[in-house]
Amino acid sequence: MYNVYIKKQNAYNPDLVGEYTTINEAIKVATDLKAKDDTISYTIEETSGHFDSYGEPLTTIVRRG
């Protein structure tokens, strides 16, 4: 599963845009949003389905833009 987060220029925390099953879907959504507004940045994270000792999901950053 891939999560796409968008961070606006003056925002403190990024917003979750959506969860996607393939990396290609996630990249398409993120690049389309970036093309509409180039002041935002995006992060695509892959979730493994596992959790750490605090209950937070373990993720790997796949791509930033």
C-alpha positions as CSV (number, residue, x, y, z in Angstrom):
1,M,0.0,0.0,0.0
2,Y,1.3,3.5,-0.9
3,N,0.3,6.7,0.9
4,V,0.5,10.1,-0.8
5,Y,1.0,13.1,1.4
6,I,0.9,16.7,0.3
7,K,2.5,19.6,2.2
8,K,1.5,23.1,1.5
9,Q,4.1,25.9,1.7
10,N,3.1,27.3,5.1
11,A,1.6,24.2,6.6
12,Y,3.2,22.5,9.6
13,N,2.0,18.9,8.9
14,P,1.4,17.2,5.5
15,D,-2.1,16.1,4.5
16,L,-2.9,12.5,3.5
17,V,-4.3,12.6,-0.1
18,G,-5.0,8.9,-0.4
19,E,-3.9,5.3,-0.2
20,Y,-3.1,3.4,-3.4
21,T,-2.3,-0.2,-4.2
22,T,0.3,0.4,-6.8
23,I,3.3,2.8,-7.0
24,N,2.2,3.9,-10.5
25,E,-1.1,5.2,-9.2
26,A,0.5,7.0,-6.3
27,I,3.1,8.7,-8.6
28,K,0.4,9.8,-11.1
29,V,-1.7,11.4,-8.4
30,A,1.3,13.1,-6.8
31,T,2.7,14.4,-10.0
32,D,-0.7,15.6,-11.2
33,L,-1.2,17.6,-8.0
34,K,2.3,19.0,-8.2
35,A,1.6,20.1,-11.8
36,K,-1.5,22.0,-10.7
37,D,0.2,23.8,-7.9
38,D,4.0,23.8,-7.9
39,T,4.2,25.4,-4.4
40,I,3.3,22.1,-2.7
41,S,5.6,19.2,-2.1
42,Y,4.7,15.5,-1.9
43,T,5.9,12.4,-0.2
44,I,5.0,8.8,-1.2
45,E,5.4,6.2,1.5
46,E,5.1,2.5,1.3
47,T,3.5,0.8,4.3
48,S,4.5,-2.7,5.3
49,G,1.5,-3.6,7.4
50,H,3.7,-3.8,10.5
51,F,3.7,-1.5,13.5
52,D,6.3,-0.3,15.9
53,S,6.1,-0.5,19.7
54,Y,4.1,2.7,19.8
55,G,1.4,1.4,17.4
56,E,2.6,3.6,14.5
57,P,2.8,2.0,11.1
58,L,6.2,1.2,9.7
59,T,6.7,3.1,6.5
60,T,9.5,3.6,3.9
61,I,9.7,6.8,1.9
62,V,9.7,5.9,-1.8
63,R,9.7,9.3,-3.5
64,R,9.6,13.0,-2.7
65,G,8.9,15.9,-5.0
